[in-house]
Amino acid sequence: MDSNKMSYNAGQAKGQAQEKAGNMMDKASNAAQSAKESVQEAGQQMMAKAQGAVDAVKDATGMNK
């Protein structure tokens, strides 16, 4: 195998490795974003439930009038 072909193959391998690394980073980023959105949604649901509980207590005690 001549040195030009070896250099070409090495460049191909490097390019493929960089592409795979980029794809893995994209997947990790997407997973992190998805987790962040899930946590935000859970927090919003908890706040809504807490507000519902506050309103229920106010209704029960007559403070909501």
All heavy atoms as TSV, in Angstrom:
chain	resi	resn	atom	element	x	y	z
A	1	MET	N	N	0.864	-1.187	0.000
A	1	MET	CA	C	0.000	0.000	0.000
A	1	MET	C	C	0.899	1.235	0.000
A	1	MET	O	O	1.816	1.331	0.805
A	1	MET	CB	C	-0.889	-0.033	1.256
A	1	MET	CG	C	-1.958	1.016	1.242
A	1	MET	SD	S	-2.959	1.058	2.748
A	1	MET	CE	C	-4.034	-0.325	2.540
A	2	ASP	N	N	0.674	2.130	-0.911
A	2	ASP	CA	C	1.532	3.314	-0.960
A	2	ASP	C	C	1.117	4.346	0.090
A	2	ASP	O	O	0.041	4.273	0.671
A	2	ASP	CB	C	1.587	3.912	-2.367
A	2	ASP	CG	C	0.269	4.507	-2.829
A	2	ASP	OD1	O	-0.619	4.716	-1.985
A	2	ASP	OD2	O	0.126	4.780	-4.029
A	3	SER	N	N	1.983	5.288	0.328
A	3	SER	CA	C	1.743	6.248	1.408
A	3	SER	C	C	0.548	7.152	1.124
A	3	SER	O	O	-0.140	7.578	2.055
A	3	SER	CB	C	2.989	7.074	1.684
A	3	SER	OG	O	3.279	7.914	0.592
A	4	ASN	N	N	0.261	7.457	-0.143
A	4	ASN	CA	C	-0.902	8.287	-0.446
A	4	ASN	C	C	-2.196	7.583	-0.062
A	4	ASN	O	O	-3.101	8.190	0.497
A	4	ASN	CB	C	-0.931	8.646	-1.945
A	4	ASN	CG	C	0.085	9.693	-2.310
A	4	ASN	OD1	O	0.565	10.424	-1.453
A	4	ASN	ND2	N	0.422	9.764	-3.580
A	5	LYS	N	N	-2.263	6.289	-0.380
A	5	LYS	CA	C	-3.470	5.526	-0.047
A	5	LYS	C	C	-3.603	5.386	1.477
A	5	LYS	O	O	-4.698	5.470	2.022
A	5	LYS	CB	C	-3.440	4.161	-0.713
A	5	LYS	CG	C	-4.712	3.383	-0.511
A	5	LYS	CD	C	-4.861	2.282	-1.530
A	5	LYS	CE	C	-6.070	1.469	-1.203
A	5	LYS	NZ	N	-7.182	1.658	-2.064
A	6	MET	N	N	-2.478	5.193	2.161
A	6	MET	CA	C	-2.506	5.093	3.627
A	6	MET	C	C	-2.976	6.412	4.237
A	6	MET	O	O	-3.777	6.414	5.170
A	6	MET	CB	C	-1.126	4.701	4.168
A	6	MET	CG	C	-0.756	3.255	3.883
A	6	MET	SD	S	0.928	2.825	4.342
A	6	MET	CE	C	0.986	3.246	6.059
A	7	SER	N	N	-2.500	7.524	3.706
A	7	SER	CA	C	-2.912	8.836	4.210
A	7	SER	C	C	-4.396	9.062	3.961
A	7	SER	O	O	-5.115	9.565	4.818
A	7	SER	CB	C	-2.110	9.949	3.539
A	7	SER	OG	O	-0.777	9.900	3.923
A	8	TYR	N	N	-4.842	8.649	2.765
A	8	TYR	CA	C	-6.266	8.790	2.430
A	8	TYR	C	C	-7.120	7.970	3.401
A	8	TYR	O	O	-8.106	8.474	3.944
A	8	TYR	CB	C	-6.508	8.324	0.990
A	8	TYR	CG	C	-7.970	8.291	0.618
A	8	TYR	CD1	C	-8.638	9.462	0.266
A	8	TYR	CD2	C	-8.689	7.096	0.623
A	8	TYR	CE1	C	-9.981	9.448	-0.064
A	8	TYR	CE2	C	-10.027	7.064	0.290
A	8	TYR	CZ	C	-10.678	8.235	-0.060
A	8	TYR	OH	O	-11.995	8.229	-0.381
A	9	ASN	N	N	-6.733	6.722	3.626
A	9	ASN	CA	C	-7.496	5.855	4.532
A	9	ASN	C	C	-7.491	6.405	5.962
A	9	ASN	O	O	-8.501	6.337	6.656
A	9	ASN	CB	C	-6.946	4.432	4.494
A	9	ASN	CG	C	-7.284	3.714	3.208
A	9	ASN	OD1	O	-8.171	4.132	2.479
A	9	ASN	ND2	N	-6.561	2.648	2.904
A	10	ALA	N	N	-6.370	6.940	6.373
A	10	ALA	CA	C	-6.290	7.529	7.713
A	10	ALA	C	C	-7.219	8.739	7.806
A	10	ALA	O	O	-7.911	8.933	8.812
A	10	ALA	CB	C	-4.858	7.927	8.031
A	11	GLY	N	N	-7.248	9.537	6.752
A	11	GLY	CA	C	-8.142	10.695	6.734
A	11	GLY	C	C	-9.594	10.283	6.753
A	11	GLY	O	O	-10.416	10.899	7.435
A	12	GLN	N	N	-9.922	9.231	6.009
A	12	GLN	CA	C	-11.288	8.710	6.007
A	12	GLN	C	C	-11.685	8.247	7.405
A	12	GLN	O	O	-12.773	8.551	7.888
A	12	GLN	CB	C	-11.410	7.533	5.026
A	12	GLN	CG	C	-11.390	7.927	3.585
A	12	GLN	CD	C	-12.683	8.605	3.172
A	12	GLN	OE1	O	-12.790	9.828	3.194
A	12	GLN	NE2	N	-13.651	7.804	2.819
A	13	ALA	N	N	-10.797	7.490	8.052
A	13	ALA	CA	C	-11.081	6.979	9.391
A	13	ALA	C	C	-11.267	8.131	10.376
A	13	ALA	O	O	-12.169	8.105	11.224
A	13	ALA	CB	C	-9.952	6.063	9.855
A	14	LYS	N	N	-10.427	9.154	10.268
A	14	LYS	CA	C	-10.532	10.315	11.153
A	14	LYS	C	C	-11.867	11.029	10.935
A	14	LYS	O	O	-12.550	11.391	11.890
A	14	LYS	CB	C	-9.376	11.275	10.906
A	14	LYS	CG	C	-9.424	12.514	11.774
A	14	LYS	CD	C	-8.266	13.456	11.480
A	14	LYS	CE	C	-8.386	14.714	12.325
A	14	LYS	NZ	N	-7.377	15.715	11.966
A	15	GLY	N	N	-12.248	11.215	9.679
A	15	GLY	CA	C	-13.518	11.872	9.369
A	15	GLY	C	C	-14.702	11.096	9.911
A	15	GLY	O	O	-15.643	11.674	10.459
A	16	GLN	N	N	-14.656	9.780	9.762
A	16	GLN	CA	C	-15.757	8.948	10.267
A	16	GLN	C	C	-15.823	9.014	11.789
A	16	GLN	O	O	-16.915	9.072	12.366
A	16	GLN	CB	C	-15.587	7.501	9.798
A	16	GLN	CG	C	-15.845	7.328	8.309
A	16	GLN	CD	C	-15.524	5.936	7.821
A	16	GLN	OE1	O	-15.114	5.077	8.578
A	16	GLN	NE2	N	-15.704	5.729	6.522
A	17	ALA	N	N	-14.674	9.009	12.444
A	17	ALA	CA	C	-14.647	9.099	13.904
A	17	ALA	C	C	-15.192	10.444	14.374
A	17	ALA	O	O	-15.946	10.511	15.355
A	17	ALA	CB	C	-13.221	8.900	14.420
A	18	GLN	N	N	-14.844	11.511	13.658
A	18	GLN	CA	C	-15.343	12.836	14.029
A	18	GLN	C	C	-16.863	12.900	13.844
A	18	GLN	O	O	-17.565	13.481	14.669
A	18	GLN	CB	C	-14.663	13.921	13.202
A	18	GLN	CG	C	-13.229	14.176	13.600
A	18	GLN	CD	C	-12.521	15.144	12.677
A	18	GLN	OE1	O	-12.866	15.275	11.502
A	18	GLN	NE2	N	-11.500	15.815	13.192
A	19	GLU	N	N	-17.363	12.303	12.772
A	19	GLU	CA	C	-18.803	12.292	12.517
A	19	GLU	C	C	-19.535	11.517	13.613
A	19	GLU	O	O	-20.555	11.962	14.122
A	19	GLU	CB	C	-19.088	11.668	11.142
A	19	GLU	CG	C	-20.548	11.573	10.786
A	19	GLU	CD	C	-21.238	12.918	10.613
A	19	GLU	OE1	O	-20.545	13.928	10.380
A	19	GLU	OE2	O	-22.479	12.953	10.706
A	20	LYS	N	N	-18.984	10.376	13.993
A	20	LYS	CA	C	-19.604	9.578	15.062
A	20	LYS	C	C	-19.602	10.346	16.379
A	20	LYS	O	O	-20.589	10.332	17.109
A	20	LYS	CB	C	-18.878	8.238	15.219
A	20	LYS	CG	C	-19.194	7.254	14.127
A	20	LYS	CD	C	-18.489	5.925	14.346
A	20	LYS	CE	C	-18.790	4.961	13.214
A	20	LYS	NZ	N	-18.068	3.695	13.367
A	21	ALA	N	N	-18.495	11.008	16.673
A	21	ALA	CA	C	-18.412	11.795	17.905
A	21	ALA	C	C	-19.434	12.923	17.879
A	21	ALA	O	O	-20.097	13.196	18.885
A	21	ALA	CB	C	-17.001	12.350	18.093
A	22	GLY	N	N	-19.571	13.576	16.722
A	22	GLY	CA	C	-20.559	14.650	16.600
A	22	GLY	C	C	-21.971	14.137	16.807
A	22	GLY	O	O	-22.782	14.771	17.485
A	23	ASN	N	N	-22.261	12.975	16.227
A	23	ASN	CA	C	-23.600	12.389	16.405
A	23	ASN	C	C	-23.859	12.036	17.861
A	23	ASN	O	O	-24.970	12.229	18.372
A	23	ASN	CB	C	-23.756	11.140	15.523
A	23	ASN	CG	C	-23.887	11.480	14.061
A	23	ASN	OD1	O	-24.218	12.606	13.701
A	23	ASN	ND2	N	-23.623	10.514	13.201
A	24	MET	N	N	-22.827	11.516	18.538
A	24	MET	CA	C	-22.995	11.169	19.955
A	24	MET	C	C	-23.247	12.416	20.792
A	24	MET	O	O	-24.066	12.399	21.704
A	24	MET	CB	C	-21.766	10.400	20.460
A	24	MET	CG	C	-21.664	8.999	19.895
A	24	MET	SD	S	-20.150	8.157	20.364
A	24	MET	CE	C	-20.345	8.044	22.129
A	25	MET	N	N	-22.546	13.500	20.464
A	25	MET	CA	C	-22.744	14.753	21.201
A	25	MET	C	C	-24.151	15.296	20.968
A	25	MET	O	O	-24.792	15.786	21.898
A	25	MET	CB	C	-21.700	15.793	20.787
A	25	MET	CG	C	-20.299	15.467	21.228
A	25	MET	SD	S	-20.139	15.360	23.025
A	25	MET	CE	C	-20.348	17.074	23.456
A	26	ASP	N	N	-24.636	15.190	19.731
A	26	ASP	CA	C	-26.001	15.628	19.442
A	26	ASP	C	C	-27.006	14.825	20.246
A	26	ASP	O	O	-27.959	15.373	20.812
A	26	ASP	CB	C	-26.305	15.487	17.944
A	26	ASP	CG	C	-25.587	16.530	17.104
A	26	ASP	OD1	O	-25.107	17.532	17.666
A	26	ASP	OD2	O	-25.520	16.331	15.873
A	27	LYS	N	N	-26.803	13.516	20.300
A	27	LYS	CA	C	-27.723	12.655	21.053
A	27	LYS	C	C	-27.694	12.993	22.538
A	27	LYS	O	O	-28.729	13.050	23.188
A	27	LYS	CB	C	-27.371	11.176	20.844
A	27	LYS	CG	C	-27.759	10.660	19.478
A	27	LYS	CD	C	-27.406	9.194	19.320
A	27	LYS	CE	C	-27.745	8.709	17.926
A	27	LYS	NZ	N	-27.356	7.306	17.731
A	28	ALA	N	N	-26.493	13.235	23.064
A	28	ALA	CA	C	-26.368	13.600	24.479
A	28	ALA	C	C	-27.047	14.934	24.753
A	28	ALA	O	O	-27.738	15.102	25.764
A	28	ALA	CB	C	-24.895	13.648	24.890
A	29	SER	N	N	-26.866	15.874	23.850
A	29	SER	CA	C	-27.492	17.187	23.999
A	29	SER	C	C	-29.010	17.065	23.966
A	29	SER	O	O	-29.711	17.686	24.775
A	29	SER	CB	C	-27.005	18.122	22.892
A	29	SER	OG	O	-27.666	19.368	22.974
A	30	ASN	N	N	-29.516	16.263	23.034
A	30	ASN	CA	C	-30.961	16.065	22.949
A	30	ASN	C	C	-31.508	15.397	24.206
A	30	ASN	O	O	-32.576	15.761	24.688
A	30	ASN	CB	C	-31.306	15.219	21.709
A	30	ASN	CG	C	-31.093	15.973	20.419
A	30	ASN	OD1	O	-31.015	17.195	20.408
A	30	ASN	ND2	N	-30.987	15.249	19.331
A	31	ALA	N	N	-30.764	14.439	24.739
A	31	ALA	CA	C	-31.197	13.761	25.961
A	31	ALA	C	C	-31.219	14.736	27.135
A	31	ALA	O	O	-32.145	14.730	27.948
A	31	ALA	CB	C	-30.277	12.576	26.268
A	32	ALA	N	N	-30.204	15.594	27.207
A	32	ALA	CA	C	-30.147	16.576	28.291
A	32	ALA	C	C	-31.300	17.567	28.175
A	32	ALA	O	O	-31.924	17.925	29.179
A	32	ALA	CB	C	-28.810	17.312	28.269
A	33	GLN	N	N	-31.592	18.010	26.973
A	33	GLN	CA	C	-32.699	18.950	26.759
A	33	GLN	C	C	-34.024	18.304	27.142
A	33	GLN	O	O	-34.873	18.928	27.778
A	33	GLN	CB	C	-32.721	19.417	25.300
A	33	GLN	CG	C	-33.811	20.425	24.991
A	33	GLN	CD	C	-33.635	21.756	25.718
A	33	GLN	OE1	O	-32.515	22.162	26.007
A	33	GLN	NE2	N	-34.719	22.421	26.020
A	34	SER	N	N	-34.192	17.056	26.762
A	34	SER	CA	C	-35.423	16.331	27.075
A	34	SER	C	C	-35.582	16.183	28.593
A	34	SER	O	O	-36.678	16.374	29.132
A	34	SER	CB	C	-35.404	14.953	26.409
A	34	SER	OG	O	-36.585	14.251	26.678
A	35	ALA	N	N	-34.493	15.867	29.273
A	35	ALA	CA	C	-34.537	15.735	30.729
A	35	ALA	C	C	-34.880	17.069	31.381
A	35	ALA	O	O	-35.681	17.132	32.317
A	35	ALA	CB	C	-33.196	15.220	31.250
A	36	LYS	N	N	-34.295	18.145	30.869
A	36	LYS	CA	C	-34.569	19.486	31.406
A	36	LYS	C	C	-36.047	19.823	31.255
A	36	LYS	O	O	-36.676	20.325	32.192
A	36	LYS	CB	C	-33.716	20.514	30.660
A	36	LYS	CG	C	-33.962	21.942	31.074
A	36	LYS	CD	C	-33.126	22.896	30.236
A	36	LYS	CE	C	-33.518	24.327	30.488
A	36	LYS	NZ	N	-32.844	25.255	29.579
A	37	GLU	N	N	-36.603	19.525	30.070
A	37	GLU	CA	C	-38.016	19.811	29.834
A	37	GLU	C	C	-38.908	18.969	30.742
A	37	GLU	O	O	-39.919	19.454	31.249
A	37	GLU	CB	C	-38.347	19.574	28.361
A	37	GLU	CG	C	-37.727	20.620	27.447
A	37	GLU	CD	C	-37.796	20.255	25.974
A	37	GLU	OE1	O	-38.370	19.203	25.630
A	37	GLU	OE2	O	-37.267	21.037	25.163
A	38	SER	N	N	-38.521	17.716	30.969
A	38	SER	CA	C	-39.307	16.845	31.848
A	38	SER	C	C	-39.312	17.385	33.277
A	38	SER	O	O	-40.352	17.376	33.943
A	38	SER	CB	C	-38.738	15.421	31.833
A	38	SER	OG	O	-38.904	14.834	30.567
A	39	VAL	N	N	-38.153	17.840	33.732
A	39	VAL	CA	C	-38.050	18.389	35.094
A	39	VAL	C	C	-38.880	19.661	35.208
A	39	VAL	O	O	-39.582	19.877	36.206
A	39	VAL	CB	C	-36.568	18.632	35.462
A	39	VAL	CG1	C	-36.448	19.468	36.726
A	39	VAL	CG2	C	-35.846	17.317	35.621
A	40	GLN	N	N	-38.810	20.521	34.177
A	40	GLN	CA	C	-39.603	21.749	34.210
A	40	GLN	C	C	-41.092	21.432	34.248
A	40	GLN	O	O	-41.841	22.065	34.988
A	40	GLN	CB	C	-39.281	22.608	32.984
A	40	GLN	CG	C	-37.934	23.288	33.062
A	40	GLN	CD	C	-37.587	24.046	31.798
A	40	GLN	OE1	O	-38.031	23.715	30.717
A	40	GLN	NE2	N	-36.767	25.070	31.943
A	41	GLU	N	N	-41.505	20.455	33.462
A	41	GLU	CA	C	-42.920	20.091	33.432
A	41	GLU	C	C	-43.361	19.529	34.780
A	41	GLU	O	O	-44.427	19.872	35.285
A	41	GLU	CB	C	-43.166	19.058	32.328
A	41	GLU	CG	C	-44.628	18.742	32.134
A	41	GLU	CD	C	-44.873	17.814	30.954
A	41	GLU	OE1	O	-44.098	17.832	29.995
A	41	GLU	OE2	O	-45.863	17.076	31.021
A	42	ALA	N	N	-42.510	18.699	35.376
A	42	ALA	CA	C	-42.839	18.143	36.688
A	42	ALA	C	C	-42.947	19.261	37.725
A	42	ALA	O	O	-43.850	19.244	38.568
A	42	ALA	CB	C	-41.768	17.130	37.105
A	43	GLY	N	N	-42.050	20.238	37.651
A	43	GLY	CA	C	-42.103	21.363	38.583
A	43	GLY	C	C	-43.370	22.170	38.411
A	43	GLY	O	O	-43.995	22.584	39.399
A	44	GLN	N	N	-43.782	22.380	37.170
A	44	GLN	CA	C	-45.018	23.133	36.919
A	44	GLN	C	C	-46.232	22.371	37.442
A	44	GLN	O	O	-47.147	22.968	38.016
A	44	GLN	CB	C	-45.162	23.412	35.416
A	44	GLN	CG	C	-44.170	24.437	34.918
A	44	GLN	CD	C	-44.151	24.549	33.402
A	44	GLN	OE1	O	-44.704	23.731	32.693
A	44	GLN	NE2	N	-43.478	25.581	32.903
A	45	GLN	N	N	-46.223	21.043	37.265
A	45	GLN	CA	C	-47.333	20.240	37.780
A	45	GLN	C	C	-47.382	20.301	39.307
A	45	GLN	O	O	-48.466	20.400	39.884
A	45	GLN	CB	C	-47.196	18.784	37.316
A	45	GLN	CG	C	-47.468	18.600	35.839
A	45	GLN	CD	C	-47.194	17.186	35.368
A	45	GLN	OE1	O	-46.673	16.357	36.105
A	45	GLN	NE2	N	-47.544	16.915	34.122
A	46	MET	N	N	-46.216	20.257	39.943
A	46	MET	CA	C	-46.172	20.337	41.410
A	46	MET	C	C	-46.688	21.690	41.891
A	46	MET	O	O	-47.428	21.764	42.877
A	46	MET	CB	C	-44.749	20.103	41.921
A	46	MET	CG	C	-44.300	18.671	41.822
A	46	MET	SD	S	-42.607	18.438	42.371
A	46	MET	CE	C	-42.668	18.977	44.055
A	47	MET	N	N	-46.306	22.762	41.195
A	47	MET	CA	C	-46.776	24.094	41.587
A	47	MET	C	C	-48.294	24.194	41.434
A	47	MET	O	O	-48.963	24.777	42.294
A	47	MET	CB	C	-46.080	25.169	40.741
A	47	MET	CG	C	-44.630	25.379	41.128
A	47	MET	SD	S	-43.769	26.585	40.100
A	47	MET	CE	C	-44.751	28.037	40.309
A	48	ALA	N	N	-48.822	23.620	40.361
A	48	ALA	CA	C	-50.271	23.665	40.149
A	48	ALA	C	C	-50.990	22.877	41.238
A	48	ALA	O	O	-52.025	23.322	41.762
A	48	ALA	CB	C	-50.610	23.100	38.769
A	49	LYS	N	N	-50.429	21.740	41.609
A	49	LYS	CA	C	-51.046	20.934	42.674
A	49	LYS	C	C	-50.977	21.669	44.009
A	49	LYS	O	O	-51.936	21.647	44.783
A	49	LYS	CB	C	-50.360	19.571	42.774
A	49	LYS	CG	C	-50.711	18.651	41.633
A	49	LYS	CD	C	-50.010	17.313	41.751
A	49	LYS	CE	C	-50.348	16.432	40.569
A	49	LYS	NZ	N	-49.657	15.141	40.617
A	50	ALA	N	N	-49.859	22.303	44.280
A	50	ALA	CA	C	-49.713	23.052	45.523
A	50	ALA	C	C	-50.706	24.202	45.570
A	50	ALA	O	O	-51.334	24.455	46.607
A	50	ALA	CB	C	-48.278	23.570	45.669
A	51	GLN	N	N	-50.866	24.900	44.453
A	51	GLN	CA	C	-51.830	25.999	44.409
A	51	GLN	C	C	-53.243	25.469	44.613
A	51	GLN	O	O	-54.048	26.091	45.305
A	51	GLN	CB	C	-51.732	26.751	43.077
A	51	GLN	CG	C	-52.619	27.977	43.021
A	51	GLN	CD	C	-52.273	29.012	44.094
A	51	GLN	OE1	O	-51.111	29.386	44.223
A	51	GLN	NE2	N	-53.252	29.455	44.855
A	52	GLY	N	N	-53.521	24.298	44.024
A	52	GLY	CA	C	-54.827	23.668	44.223
A	52	GLY	C	C	-55.062	23.335	45.685
A	52	GLY	O	O	-56.168	23.528	46.210
A	53	ALA	N	N	-54.027	22.864	46.362
A	53	ALA	CA	C	-54.153	22.546	47.784
A	53	ALA	C	C	-54.385	23.811	48.601
A	53	ALA	O	O	-55.210	23.819	49.526
A	53	ALA	CB	C	-52.893	21.824	48.264
A	54	VAL	N	N	-53.678	24.881	48.259
A	54	VAL	CA	C	-53.873	26.156	48.962
A	54	VAL	C	C	-55.314	26.635	48.780
A	54	VAL	O	O	-55.971	27.060	49.743
A	54	VAL	CB	C	-52.873	27.215	48.453
A	54	VAL	CG1	C	-53.254	28.608	48.938
A	54	VAL	CG2	C	-51.453	26.863	48.892
A	55	ASP	N	N	-55.812	26.560	47.544
A	55	ASP	CA	C	-57.176	26.996	47.282
A	55	ASP	C	C	-58.188	26.134	48.029
A	55	ASP	O	O	-59.182	26.643	48.539
A	55	ASP	CB	C	-57.452	26.949	45.771
A	55	ASP	CG	C	-56.687	28.031	45.017
A	55	ASP	OD1	O	-56.233	29.012	45.656
A	55	ASP	OD2	O	-56.540	27.892	43.785
A	56	ALA	N	N	-57.909	24.830	48.112
A	56	ALA	CA	C	-58.820	23.923	48.830
A	56	ALA	C	C	-58.867	24.288	50.301
A	56	ALA	O	O	-59.946	24.298	50.913
A	56	ALA	CB	C	-58.383	22.472	48.637
A	57	VAL	N	N	-57.731	24.616	50.879
A	57	VAL	CA	C	-57.682	24.995	52.302
A	57	VAL	C	C	-58.421	26.312	52.500
A	57	VAL	O	O	-59.202	26.475	53.444
A	57	VAL	CB	C	-56.227	25.094	52.797
A	57	VAL	CG1	C	-56.170	25.763	54.166
A	57	VAL	CG2	C	-55.581	23.726	52.834
A	58	LYS	N	N	-58.194	27.262	51.590
A	58	LYS	CA	C	-58.892	28.538	51.704
A	58	LYS	C	C	-60.392	28.352	51.601
A	58	LYS	O	O	-61.159	28.988	52.340
A	58	LYS	CB	C	-58.411	29.501	50.601
A	58	LYS	CG	C	-57.036	30.074	50.855
A	58	LYS	CD	C	-56.663	31.053	49.737
A	58	LYS	CE	C	-55.336	31.704	49.960
A	58	LYS	NZ	N	-54.996	32.614	48.847
A	59	ASP	N	N	-60.821	27.483	50.670
A	59	ASP	CA	C	-62.269	27.214	50.537
A	59	ASP	C	C	-62.804	26.571	51.802
A	59	ASP	O	O	-63.893	26.941	52.283
A	59	ASP	CB	C	-62.525	26.289	49.321
A	59	ASP	CG	C	-62.326	27.006	48.000
A	59	ASP	OD1	O	-62.332	28.254	47.981
A	59	ASP	OD2	O	-62.169	26.308	46.983
A	60	ALA	N	N	-62.057	25.630	52.350
A	60	ALA	CA	C	-62.515	24.901	53.537
A	60	ALA	C	C	-62.596	25.813	54.756
A	60	ALA	O	O	-63.454	25.624	55.612
A	60	ALA	CB	C	-61.591	23.717	53.816
A	61	THR	N	N	-61.712	26.782	54.821
A	61	THR	CA	C	-61.688	27.677	55.982
A	61	THR	C	C	-62.463	28.955	55.768
A	61	THR	O	O	-62.546	29.806	56.647
A	61	THR	CB	C	-60.231	28.023	56.353
A	61	THR	OG1	O	-59.621	28.675	55.250
A	61	THR	CG2	C	-59.443	26.804	56.749
A	62	GLY	N	N	-62.992	29.134	54.546
A	62	GLY	CA	C	-63.758	30.326	54.248
A	62	GLY	C	C	-62.898	31.538	53.969
A	62	GLY	O	O	-63.397	32.659	53.959
A	63	MET	N	N	-61.617	31.348	53.729
A	63	MET	CA	C	-60.710	32.478	53.475
A	63	MET	C	C	-60.703	32.890	52.009
A	63	MET	O	O	-60.076	33.867	51.638
A	63	MET	CB	C	-59.286	32.111	53.880
A	63	MET	CG	C	-59.100	31.876	55.371
A	63	MET	SD	S	-57.429	31.303	55.764
A	63	MET	CE	C	-56.438	32.650	55.187
A	64	ASN	N	N	-61.424	32.183	51.168
A	64	ASN	CA	C	-61.356	32.434	49.732
A	64	ASN	C	C	-62.525	33.301	49.258
A	64	ASN	O	O	-62.843	33.332	48.105
A	64	ASN	CB	C	-61.355	31.089	48.982
A	64	ASN	CG	C	-60.544	31.159	47.707
A	64	ASN	OD1	O	-59.787	32.081	47.501
A	64	ASN	ND2	N	-60.680	30.164	46.856
A	65	LYS	N	N	-63.134	34.002	50.166
A	65	LYS	CA	C	-64.300	34.809	49.799
A	65	LYS	C	C	-63.955	36.270	49.668
A	65	LYS	O	O	-63.021	36.774	50.159
A	65	LYS	CB	C	-65.403	34.634	50.840
A	65	LYS	CG	C	-65.898	33.215	50.842
A	65	LYS	CD	C	-67.001	33.035	51.848
A	65	LYS	CE	C	-67.449	31.579	51.803
A	65	LYS	NZ	N	-68.449	31.264	52.744
